[in-house]
Amino acid sequence: MKARVYVMLKNGVLDPQGEAVRHALGSLGFDGVEGVRQGKIIELDLAEGSTEDTVTEMCEKLLANTVIESYRVELL
């Protein structure tokens, strides 16, 4: 079984990497970009019988900093 975890900074948390990308896009002539948020995708290969609850526990303990990041789990 596979799972995909999407991790993004919560709204209101400063995203310096996203701002750097927005600025770089503007420098390349892409003037219509008003904001960029950068996140990460983590793909997990799991043993059969693993549950979404297990992946959620992984996120809470390691994969996401829940103080400043939100996450979404997708089982594939």
Contacts in CASP RR format, 6 or more apart in sequence:
PFRMAT RR
TARGET T0000
AUTHOR 0000-0000-0000
METHOD contacts of the structure
MODEL  1
MKARVYVMLKNGVLDPQGEAVRHALGSLGFDGVEGVRQGKIIELDLAEGS
TEDTVTEMCEKLLANTVIESYRVELL
1 45 0 8 1.000
1 46 0 8 1.000
1 47 0 8 1.000
1 48 0 8 1.000
1 49 0 8 1.000
1 50 0 8 1.000
1 75 0 8 1.000
1 76 0 8 1.000
2 43 0 8 1.000
2 44 0 8 1.000
2 45 0 8 1.000
2 46 0 8 1.000
2 75 0 8 1.000
2 76 0 8 1.000
3 43 0 8 1.000
3 44 0 8 1.000
3 46 0 8 1.000
3 50 0 8 1.000
3 52 0 8 1.000
3 55 0 8 1.000
3 73 0 8 1.000
3 74 0 8 1.000
3 75 0 8 1.000
3 76 0 8 1.000
4 41 0 8 1.000
4 42 0 8 1.000
4 43 0 8 1.000
4 44 0 8 1.000
4 73 0 8 1.000
4 74 0 8 1.000
4 76 0 8 1.000
5 41 0 8 1.000
5 42 0 8 1.000
5 43 0 8 1.000
5 44 0 8 1.000
5 55 0 8 1.000
5 58 0 8 1.000
5 59 0 8 1.000
5 63 0 8 1.000
5 64 0 8 1.000
5 71 0 8 1.000
5 72 0 8 1.000
5 73 0 8 1.000
5 74 0 8 1.000
6 39 0 8 1.000
6 40 0 8 1.000
6 41 0 8 1.000
6 71 0 8 1.000
6 72 0 8 1.000
6 74 0 8 1.000
7 39 0 8 1.000
7 40 0 8 1.000
7 41 0 8 1.000
7 42 0 8 1.000
7 59 0 8 1.000
7 63 0 8 1.000
7 64 0 8 1.000
7 69 0 8 1.000
7 70 0 8 1.000
7 71 0 8 1.000
8 37 0 8 1.000
8 39 0 8 1.000
8 69 0 8 1.000
8 70 0 8 1.000
8 71 0 8 1.000
9 15 0 8 1.000
9 37 0 8 1.000
9 38 0 8 1.000
9 39 0 8 1.000
9 68 0 8 1.000
9 69 0 8 1.000
9 70 0 8 1.000
10 68 0 8 1.000
10 69 0 8 1.000
10 70 0 8 1.000
13 68 0 8 1.000
13 69 0 8 1.000
15 36 0 8 1.000
15 37 0 8 1.000
15 38 0 8 1.000
17 38 0 8 1.000
18 35 0 8 1.000
18 36 0 8 1.000
18 37 0 8 1.000
18 38 0 8 1.000
19 35 0 8 1.000
19 36 0 8 1.000
21 36 0 8 1.000
21 38 0 8 1.000
22 33 0 8 1.000
22 34 0 8 1.000
22 35 0 8 1.000
22 36 0 8 1.000
25 33 0 8 1.000
25 36 0 8 1.000
26 32 0 8 1.000
26 33 0 8 1.000
42 63 0 8 1.000
44 55 0 8 1.000
44 58 0 8 1.000
46 54 0 8 1.000
46 55 0 8 1.000
52 73 0 8 1.000
52 75 0 8 1.000
55 73 0 8 1.000
55 75 0 8 1.000
56 73 0 8 1.000
59 66 0 8 1.000
59 71 0 8 1.000
59 73 0 8 1.000
60 66 0 8 1.000
63 71 0 8 1.000
64 70 0 8 1.000
64 71 0 8 1.000
END
